[in-house]
Amino acid sequence: MHSFINSHFFEFFILSLIISNIIVLAWQYEEIPLAVQTNLDLANSIFTGFFIAEAVLKIVTYGVFVYIHSNWNKYFNFQI
């Protein structure tokens, strides 16, 4: 598990999800059609699920103490 979490593939996949989520969040505008808003909400829920899964995988792999004290996670956990 440790080698998968530290792999370039995993990091690239998570970075791709972050960039895709930014695009989805930026896609919203005033008077957006209901169907588009529904799809954006669904996509945002899916992204949230992936980000929760990433956090759980890292906590299981590294432990809570290491996960919380990682500089990368300090910044994003503070934002959330």
ABEGO torsion letter per residue (X at the ends): XAAAAABAAAAAAAAAAAAAAAAAAAABBBGBBAAAAAAAAAAAAAAAAAAAAAAAAAAAAAEAAAAAABAAAAAAAAAX
